[in-house]
Amino acid sequence: MFDILIIGAGPAGSNLARLLSKQNNKMKIGIIDKRSLLQSTETTNRTKACGGLISEDAQVELAIQGLTLPTSLYVTPQFFKVHIIDFDNQLEGDYPRHYLNIDRSAFDRYLFKLIPETVVKFEASLVTEVKRLEKGYRVQVVTSNGIKIFETKSLIAADGANSFTRRQLIKTYSGADYFSIQAIYESDQHFSHYLGMFDQSVTDYYGWAIQKDHTLQIGCAFPKSEKHAHLKFQLLVNKVAAYEGINTKPLAFTEGANIERFNRTEFAPFSLKDFYLVGEAAGAISPSSAEGISFALKTSRLLAEAFFLEDCVNTRRRYLRAVMPIKFKLLLKRIKLPAMFHPYIRRIIIKSRITAIPPYTTSHRTKKQTKSV
Ligand SMILES: Cc1cc2nc3c(=O)[nH]c(=O)nc-3n(C[C@H](O)[C@H](O)[C@H](O)COP(=O)(O)OP(=O)(O)OC[C@H]3O[C@@H](n4cnc5c(N)ncnc54)[C@H](O)[C@@H]3O)c2cc1C
């Protein structure tokens, strides 16, 4: 029997476990993940498909929480701009970005290691059923030692996009609307930017290419209804290869992941009775850039602060109040979506050069070259 059981040990879940146990060591807290986060071997180390860019908002959240990142998490290069290619309008632009380029898998393991010993950790354990009881919740978990059943007073969904826990407890939730494909190519070029690409013939979302040490990570997100995602992804890869002049040697591996992108008007509830949602399970991710680590760190901090009151009714009320600015921010981002994703409006914005940095002539191709790609 737990006081608090967290499902999912991504940035949201691990951070929450760390903060809760710091505040209150009398509560019995557990965290469950289907991945193995302490030992990392080929077979046990499932990697979350992610660009691994720590945004400025995420850096602010790390600062608030007094967290530092060891340089061992960094990958090369660290860049200071995003280079946008708008294939729809044959336009390009550079925009300043102060992201940290990190190894996402190492980041998750780092956060997991920061969870104190007082928290009971279950790795390589898949949650297969969640039920609401009269008081609390019952969680069924499949582990290498068989099936285990836990009960908990409060339950936290930190299991990311397409949250299984959320689908079990909130029947109206139909799952994530988008999914991503990401592939790793050999590349020794150290670009001074990462690429963001818009191309309606590929997707109504966007694609990216990020140098990570000796590889180039190319990714793209598609609506779930897209039937030819792999073909379209290959089309994008070919365009990147032609544009960046990389030699797409055989694929190292391909990853996939769901992405929450709320085009719909409803918000995730964040909390129902003594059930709480944090990070992407709560739909807290930018619908425009898919930046979600800052939201994962922030929602987990806000929930940990709300739990500090140690009274379930107040915890819920306090958390719901605390996440109001996040809901507002997500709403604003949703309103701004057409500026980025409607080709005509995007054309005006890129041409206006608002917030763009001046081009450095030798690093840029001409409009004609972009068109030929
Ligand atoms: C392709 C892609 C690129 C992205 N790039 C960036 C980026 O560059 N920067 C950025 O800030 N954000 C990025 N994001 C978003 C970011 O990855 C997520 O928003 C962030 O990881 C959310 O953290 P989380 O802890 O809520 O969920 P997750 O990181 O998804 O963690 C959920 C955890 O729950 C576990 N889990 C799930 N189901 C179960 C189950 N049934 N039983 C047990 N465990 C379970 C999973 O193993 C996982 O460890 C990207 C997303 C995608 C898909």
The ligand as a Gaussian input file, in Angstrom:
#p B3LYP/6-31G(d) Opt

LIG

0 1
 C       10.217000      12.928000     -31.407000
 C       10.094000      13.859000     -30.234000
 C       11.020000      14.869000     -30.074000
 C       10.938000      15.725000     -28.960000
 N       11.923000      16.653000     -28.784000
 C       11.892000      17.428000     -27.670000
 C       12.950000      18.337000     -27.406000
 O       13.926000      18.412000     -28.146000
 N       12.872000      19.112000     -26.299000
 C       11.808000      19.024000     -25.438000
 O       11.765000      19.777000     -24.454000
 N       10.809000      18.139000     -25.645000
 C       10.828000      17.325000     -26.721000
 N        9.842000      16.405000     -26.922000
 C        8.795000      16.269000     -25.920000
 C        9.324000      15.530000     -24.701000
 O       10.012000      14.360000     -25.098000
 C        8.168000      15.112000     -23.779000
 O        7.234000      16.153000     -23.658000
 C        8.707000      14.751000     -22.406000
 O        9.505000      13.596000     -22.505000
 C        7.546000      14.492000     -21.470000
 O        8.051000      13.970000     -20.273000
 P        7.141000      13.011000     -19.399000
 O        7.932000      12.621000     -18.224000
 O        5.808000      13.634000     -19.205000
 O        6.862000      11.736000     -20.344000
 P        7.913000      10.707000     -20.975000
 O        9.242000      11.299000     -21.102000
 O        7.259000      10.185000     -22.195000
 O        7.995000       9.553000     -19.887000
 C        6.952000       8.650000     -19.696000
 C        7.513000       7.432000     -18.993000
 O        6.421000       6.543000     -18.696000
 C        6.824000       5.220000     -18.987000
 N        5.604000       4.452000     -19.278000
 C        4.697000       4.698000     -20.241000
 N        3.708000       3.800000     -20.189000
 C        4.000000       2.945000     -19.167000
 C        3.355000       1.805000     -18.611000
 N        2.192000       1.340000     -19.082000
 N        3.948000       1.177000     -17.573000
 C        5.128000       1.632000     -17.059000
 N        5.773000       2.723000     -17.545000
 C        5.212000       3.367000     -18.580000
 C        7.759000       5.352000     -20.186000
 O        8.651000       4.252000     -20.277000
 C        8.497000       6.654000     -19.877000
 O        9.678000       6.434000     -19.151000
 C        9.887000      15.565000     -28.028000
 C        8.936000      14.544000     -28.206000
 C        9.048000      13.687000     -29.278000
 C        8.046000      12.568000     -29.438000

